Amino acid sequence: MANDLSMLLVVVIWGANFSIVKLSLAQIPPLAFTALRFTAATALLLLILRFREGRVSLPPHTLWKLIWLGVVGNTLYQVLFIPGLSLTTAANSALFVAATPVMVALLGALLKIERLTRHVTIGIALAFFGITLVVAARGLSVSRATLAGDALVLAGTVCWAIYTLGVRSLAPDISSLRITALTLLTGTPGLILLGLPSMLKTEWSGLDRRAWGGLAYATLFGLVVAYLLWNASVRKVGGSRTAVYTCVTPLVATLVAWPLLGERPVPLQAFGAALIVVGVLLTRRRATNKSDVTTPLIEEERSLHATG
């Protein structure tokens, strides 16, 4: 139950993040915004890690895995996703983001990191169909004009799916706090290099409270709090059950955009929302049914080696 509540908090944070960040990006260039928020979030998490665990060094036995996870899940994801958003519609990008649970489930099964069950498969399918209805009501468009943006967003979503499964495969003695802090540390330098020209050109003294407030929210909640809760959930219940909650994110974004941006939801989105809720509940059900609980295959293999 606690894990479900924490993941609901994540989707609320990320759902509101779309509208809040949109207000900030009206004054701050996207690459400068991303570089600054990742730099601030990394510094904050390293301080927390130092206070909680006393050291911030990269564990030698997982050094390279933490480096590539940071590059794939932070640098590449942001580099692909941000330009992609500017080249396609919000509805198209939301649909690709909602496909994350499907990608995590399929890649996890293919790479033998997680085993799929009937409940989680049906739940993901229902949730994805529901989010398709929610997004379609906002106006999907498939054309040559959006093709490049669609491809970039899709590639970014694949990067996030790989990151999620990579976190799941790390040794259990590495805390979620350490994983989050060190993958941000290894992923942020590339974002700083890319965002530095925009940062130098930005008139920071001319920004108003909305711009700074959006930056603070996206840093503290969108990165620090949400990433910590996401990685903790992946470690506890697996990538598939964690990723399915991303189906709720566009729904929250739609509700938040109503008062902030004046984007009124339509009846079709309510039906889609119901399917999303049913789908998420189905994936949760398998965790309470002992005959249907799945254990990560990599953990089973470790147990066999330990006892054999």
C-alpha positions as CSV (number, residue, x, y, z in Angstrom):
1,M,0.0,0.0,0.0
2,A,2.8,2.4,0.9
3,N,4.5,1.8,-2.5
4,D,1.2,2.5,-4.3
5,L,0.8,5.8,-2.5
6,S,4.4,6.8,-3.2
7,M,3.9,6.0,-6.9
8,L,0.6,8.0,-7.0
9,L,2.6,10.9,-5.6
10,V,5.1,10.5,-8.4
11,V,2.4,10.6,-11.1
12,V,0.9,13.7,-9.5
13,I,4.3,15.4,-9.4
14,W,5.0,14.5,-13.0
15,G,1.5,15.2,-14.2
16,A,1.6,18.7,-12.7
17,N,5.1,19.1,-14.0
18,F,3.9,19.5,-17.7
19,S,1.9,22.6,-17.0
20,I,4.3,24.2,-14.5
21,V,7.4,23.7,-16.7
22,K,5.5,25.0,-19.7
23,L,5.1,28.3,-17.9
24,S,8.9,28.4,-17.1
25,L,9.9,27.5,-20.6
26,A,8.2,30.6,-21.9
27,Q,11.1,32.5,-20.4
28,I,14.0,30.0,-20.1
29,P,15.4,28.1,-23.1
30,P,14.8,24.3,-22.8
31,L,18.5,23.2,-22.8
32,A,19.4,25.9,-20.2
33,F,16.4,24.9,-18.1
34,T,17.4,21.2,-18.2
35,A,21.1,21.8,-17.5
36,L,20.3,24.1,-14.5
37,R,17.7,21.8,-12.9
38,F,19.9,18.7,-13.3
39,T,22.9,20.5,-11.8
40,A,20.9,21.7,-8.8
41,A,19.3,18.3,-8.3
42,T,22.6,16.5,-8.5
43,A,24.2,18.8,-5.9
44,L,21.2,18.4,-3.6
45,L,21.2,14.6,-3.8
46,L,24.9,14.3,-3.3
47,L,24.6,16.4,-0.1
48,I,21.7,14.1,1.1
49,L,23.8,11.0,0.2
50,R,26.8,12.3,2.1
51,F,24.6,13.1,5.2
52,R,22.7,9.8,5.1
53,E,25.4,7.3,4.0
54,G,28.7,9.1,4.7
55,R,30.3,8.7,1.3
56,V,29.5,9.6,-2.3
57,S,32.0,7.4,-4.3
58,L,31.0,5.1,-7.1
59,P,30.9,1.5,-6.0
60,P,33.7,-0.3,-7.9
61,H,31.7,-3.4,-8.7
62,T,29.0,-1.4,-10.5
63,L,31.0,1.6,-11.6
64,W,30.4,1.2,-15.4
65,K,26.8,0.2,-15.0
66,L,26.0,3.4,-13.0
67,I,27.9,5.4,-15.6
68,W,25.9,4.1,-18.6
69,L,22.7,4.2,-16.6
70,G,23.2,7.9,-16.0
71,V,24.1,8.6,-19.6
72,V,21.2,6.5,-21.0
73,G,18.5,7.5,-18.4
74,N,19.4,11.2,-18.0
75,T,21.7,12.5,-20.8
76,L,20.3,10.6,-23.8
77,Y,16.7,10.6,-22.6
78,Q,16.7,14.4,-22.1
79,V,18.7,15.1,-25.4
80,L,16.1,13.0,-27.4
81,F,13.0,14.0,-25.5
82,I,13.3,17.8,-25.4
83,P,13.9,18.3,-29.1
84,G,11.3,15.7,-29.8
85,L,8.7,17.6,-27.9
86,S,9.4,20.7,-30.0
87,L,8.9,18.8,-33.3
88,T,5.7,16.9,-32.5
89,T,2.4,17.5,-30.8
90,A,1.8,17.2,-27.1
91,A,-0.8,14.5,-27.7
92,N,1.6,12.4,-29.7
93,S,4.4,12.7,-27.2
94,A,2.1,11.9,-24.3
95,L,1.1,8.7,-26.1
96,F,4.7,7.6,-26.5
97,V,5.4,8.3,-22.9
98,A,2.4,6.2,-21.9
99,A,3.9,3.3,-23.9
100,T,6.7,3.1,-21.3
101,P,5.1,0.2,-19.3
102,V,4.7,-1.8,-22.5
103,M,8.4,-1.3,-23.4
104,V,9.6,-2.1,-19.8
105,A,7.5,-5.2,-19.7
106,L,8.5,-6.5,-23.1
107,L,12.2,-5.6,-22.7
108,G,12.2,-7.1,-19.2
109,A,10.8,-10.4,-20.5
110,L,13.1,-10.4,-23.5
111,L,16.2,-9.8,-21.4
112,K,15.0,-12.2,-18.7
113,I,15.1,-9.5,-16.0
114,E,11.4,-9.8,-15.1
115,R,8.7,-12.4,-15.8
116,L,5.3,-11.3,-17.1
117,T,2.1,-12.7,-15.6
118,R,-1.5,-12.7,-16.8
119,H,-2.6,-10.0,-14.5
120,V,0.2,-7.5,-15.3
121,T,-0.1,-8.2,-19.0
122,I,-3.9,-7.5,-19.0
123,G,-3.5,-4.5,-16.7
124,I,-0.8,-2.9,-18.9
125,A,-2.9,-3.5,-22.0
126,L,-6.0,-1.9,-20.4
127,A,-4.1,1.0,-19.0
128,F,-2.4,1.7,-22.3
129,F,-5.8,1.6,-24.2
130,G,-7.2,4.0,-21.6
131,I,-4.4,6.5,-22.0
132,T,-4.8,6.2,-25.8
133,L,-8.4,7.4,-25.4
134,V,-7.3,10.2,-23.1
135,V,-4.6,11.4,-25.5
136,A,-6.7,10.9,-28.7
137,A,-9.3,13.2,-27.3
138,R,-6.7,15.9,-27.2
139,G,-5.9,15.4,-30.9
140,L,-3.5,12.8,-32.2
141,S,-1.9,13.6,-35.6
142,V,0.2,11.3,-37.7
143,S,2.0,13.2,-40.5
144,R,5.3,13.7,-42.1
145,A,5.6,17.0,-40.2
146,T,5.7,15.2,-36.8
147,L,7.6,12.1,-37.9
148,A,11.0,13.4,-36.7
149,G,9.7,14.5,-33.4
150,D,7.7,11.3,-32.9
151,A,10.9,9.2,-33.6
152,L,12.9,11.3,-31.1
153,V,10.3,11.0,-28.3
154,L,10.0,7.3,-28.9
155,A,13.8,6.8,-28.7
156,G,13.8,8.8,-25.5
157,T,11.1,6.6,-24.1
158,V,13.1,3.5,-25.0
159,C,16.1,5.0,-23.1
160,W,13.9,5.5,-20.0
161,A,12.7,1.9,-20.2
162,I,16.3,0.6,-20.4
163,Y,17.2,2.8,-17.4
164,T,14.3,1.4,-15.4
165,L,15.4,-2.2,-16.1
166,G,19.0,-1.3,-15.4
167,V,18.1,0.0,-12.0
168,R,16.3,-3.2,-11.3
169,S,19.3,-5.3,-12.2
170,L,21.7,-3.5,-9.8
171,A,23.0,-5.4,-6.7
172,P,20.5,-5.2,-3.7
173,D,23.2,-3.7,-1.4
174,I,23.1,-0.4,-3.3
175,S,20.5,2.0,-1.9
176,S,17.9,3.8,-4.0
177,L,19.3,7.1,-2.8
178,R,22.8,6.1,-4.0
179,I,21.5,4.9,-7.4
180,T,19.5,8.1,-7.9
181,A,22.4,10.5,-6.9
182,L,25.1,8.7,-8.8
183,T,23.2,8.2,-12.0
184,L,22.4,11.9,-11.9
185,L,26.0,12.6,-11.3
186,T,27.1,10.6,-14.3
187,G,24.3,11.9,-16.6
188,T,24.5,15.6,-15.8
189,P,27.9,16.6,-17.3
190,G,26.6,16.0,-20.9
191,L,23.5,18.1,-20.2
192,I,25.7,20.9,-18.8
193,L,27.8,20.9,-22.0
194,L,24.8,21.0,-24.2
195,G,23.0,23.7,-22.2
196,L,26.0,25.9,-21.4
197,P,25.6,28.2,-24.6
198,S,21.9,28.8,-23.7
199,M,22.7,29.4,-20.1
200,L,25.2,32.1,-21.0
201,K,22.8,33.8,-23.3
202,T,19.8,33.8,-20.9
203,E,19.0,37.0,-19.0
204,W,18.5,35.4,-15.6
205,S,17.9,38.7,-13.9
206,G,14.8,39.3,-16.0
207,L,13.0,36.1,-15.0
208,D,9.8,36.5,-12.9
209,R,8.5,34.4,-10.0
210,R,6.7,31.9,-12.3
211,A,9.9,31.0,-14.1
212,W,11.9,30.5,-10.9
213,G,9.0,28.7,-9.3
214,G,8.7,26.3,-12.2
215,L,12.4,25.7,-12.1
216,A,12.4,25.0,-8.4
217,Y,9.4,22.7,-8.7
218,A,10.9,20.7,-11.6
219,T,14.2,20.4,-9.7
220,L,13.0,19.6,-6.2
221,F,9.9,17.6,-6.9
222,G,10.2,16.5,-10.6
223,L,13.8,15.2,-10.2
224,V,14.8,14.7,-6.5
225,V,11.6,13.5,-4.9
226,A,10.1,11.7,-7.9
227,Y,13.3,10.0,-9.0
228,L,14.0,8.7,-5.4
229,L,10.4,7.3,-5.2
230,W,10.6,5.8,-8.7
231,N,13.9,4.0,-8.1
232,A,12.8,2.8,-4.7
233,S,9.6,1.3,-6.3
234,V,11.6,-0.4,-9.1
235,R,13.9,-2.0,-6.6
236,K,10.9,-3.1,-4.4
237,V,8.2,-4.4,-6.9
238,G,9.9,-4.4,-10.3
239,G,10.0,-2.3,-13.4
240,S,6.7,-3.4,-14.9
241,R,4.6,-2.7,-11.9
242,T,6.3,0.6,-11.4
243,A,6.2,1.8,-15.0
244,V,2.4,1.1,-15.3
245,Y,1.8,4.1,-13.1
246,T,3.1,6.3,-15.9
247,C,-0.2,5.7,-17.6
248,V,-1.8,7.9,-15.0
249,T,0.6,10.7,-15.6
250,P,-1.1,12.1,-18.7
251,L,-4.4,11.9,-17.0
252,V,-3.1,14.0,-14.1
253,A,-1.5,16.4,-16.6
254,T,-4.9,16.8,-18.3
255,L,-6.7,17.6,-15.0
256,V,-3.9,20.1,-13.9
257,A,-4.0,21.8,-17.4
258,W,-7.7,22.5,-16.9
259,P,-7.3,25.3,-14.3
260,L,-3.8,26.3,-15.2
261,L,-3.9,26.4,-19.0
262,G,-7.7,26.4,-19.6
263,E,-7.6,23.0,-21.4
264,R,-11.0,21.5,-20.6
265,P,-11.2,17.6,-20.6
266,V,-13.9,15.8,-22.6
267,P,-16.2,12.8,-21.8
268,L,-14.1,10.3,-23.8
269,Q,-11.2,11.1,-21.4
270,A,-13.3,10.1,-18.4
271,F,-13.9,6.6,-19.9
272,G,-10.2,6.3,-20.7
273,A,-9.4,7.3,-17.1
274,A,-11.6,4.5,-15.8
275,L,-9.7,2.0,-17.9
276,I,-6.4,3.3,-16.6
277,V,-7.5,2.9,-13.0
278,V,-8.7,-0.7,-13.7
279,G,-5.5,-1.5,-15.4
280,V,-3.3,-0.2,-12.6
281,L,-5.4,-2.1,-10.0
282,L,-5.0,-5.3,-12.0
283,T,-1.2,-5.0,-12.0
284,R,-1.3,-4.4,-8.2
285,R,-3.6,-7.4,-7.7
286,R,-0.9,-9.9,-8.8
287,A,1.3,-8.7,-5.9
288,T,-1.3,-9.8,-3.3
289,N,-2.0,-13.2,-5.0
290,K,0.7,-15.5,-3.8
291,S,0.3,-18.0,-6.6
292,D,0.8,-15.2,-9.2
293,V,3.8,-13.3,-7.7
294,T,6.7,-12.9,-10.0
295,T,10.3,-12.8,-8.9
296,P,13.0,-11.1,-11.0
297,L,14.8,-13.8,-12.9
298,I,18.2,-12.4,-12.1
299,E,17.4,-12.7,-8.4
300,E,16.3,-16.4,-8.9
301,E,19.6,-17.1,-10.7
302,R,21.6,-15.5,-7.8
303,S,19.7,-17.7,-5.3
304,L,20.5,-20.9,-7.4
305,H,24.1,-20.0,-7.4
306,A,24.1,-19.3,-3.7
307,T,22.5,-22.6,-2.8
308,G,24.2,-24.7,-5.5
